[in-house]
Amino acid sequence: MVEAGKGSRATVDEADVARFERLGADWWAPHGSMRPLHKLNPVRIAYIRDHICQHFAGANGLPRDPHAPLPLAGLTLLDIGCGGGILAEPLARLGASVTGIDPAPGNVRIAQAHAQDSGVTLDYRAVTAEELVETGARFDIVTAMEVVEHVTDMRAFVKTCATLVKPGGLMFAATLNRTLKSFALAIVGAEYVLRWVPKGTHQWEKFVTPKELEDAMYAGGVDVFDVAGVTYNPLRDAWGRSQDLDVNYMCVGRKA
């Protein structure tokens, strides 16, 4: 582990870290407490893959084929707040050289064990984004998905994430919008009625509007060029991309 420097855990919400670390092996249980993330994962992966393929040209100078066996080959990717590796591992399977970081050592151990059992090579580290910045590491792509609503200082955290992106690289983020609709669906509905996630998983006041997230990324030198909503279809029991940003949304920006 990298030695912690001053402010290396400045944006970490220790209570949230402990809450997610208690999940243990449940990270990879498709019908457990992480079921919503497993359901959401195909939408997140497709969004990330498609934008990367469009942005980073292949050997012929044309966009990469997103349906090729290893469309992300040759690119370095950092997944911040990787948890048990639900997102990082599939991205590694697409060919990217993936580093996953999480401030909870227990989460990293779960991610490492699952990757080893699955025969997937990743670099998992129990460090914070701030600690990684101190090493001088930079990546072609940085993802911070469903993380910014769990830190103590969103703007400082996003600026740290942006620092880890190489010039010309991409940064992806996903979070929950701070609206009455998100309070009703993401907290009352998901936590108390449907019990999709444990009570207390989210704090509505820490949800982030698209404008706030875009401004924070811009302050870090990242220009957001696409924002997409993500909505749940109860009839299909599936998530899909949409224009509705009222609850869940994702965005991508380019580092200047």
Steps between C-alpha positions, in 0.01 A plus 500: 500500500618852425595693811229750579596862465334810635135511398522156338159406646359852507192417290441148634175447690622240749146395598411431136825308449422281801144443377616373160785299647249303708348365177783248468427222252154651440665729244481218245162356600273593205187477717656650814527858620700594189227377265422854372864547395508163325184599312644842418840370393422420133383860444810644668738273311341573161510876563867492601603260222320689223643841593851359538479332159377822342766715666813287470573415139612152401804406295327619183420840648129417510286449812556165666240230445307475830401143411854380434636236742729750680382850403685672787839336439802724550324746732553557872190541716456593865180408682471714814289353779513158338336318789498129430595551134154478343588761237880469487506131415272520191700797370819295534332222301454755220877536477580806710789496745289568809599631841228495765535696821286510814567641848357182658758215515220246542343601169835470325555150640160394367578651158842333486361160594222516241738612224739217585219244496377641167845506339492877439811713551447833679699723731296555816626733771363601840576870458310823459498713186699762690770246586521387140545859381807523723665219300472693174283231337290607199255302287333518158159453663376561854161382625326614818164327479251527788776648717468881508186482717697310766787745566525788744607766247370432150685782324837416658452131423406561136802729458722221635342252256561741212866533598542129434386533136766539233466804270258405225361215710145437617331518839170327570274564798159375607288605794151595620335834432376700800130528418174418677459215253835351600406526868177314432652230279862456612447533874136441595438250220833319468598494869171487692233357268676266254803449729731477200785644708556521877343795681742789533691417182429847362466849644279719282680820593821352351340430162651712220323691225637467144596868505695460825685196369575663165634812675720289728642305207562820307690642799724194473568563132243252366242620247179297519364426153228244571248442779258208494221401735449146623149380580349177629227315310302291753323302228833378358681509835784673319684832486547699183651823372254790467469878486352511850764640737269534801640202693799306366735643238848452350735741327832502318752778445833554329809621684633814332 
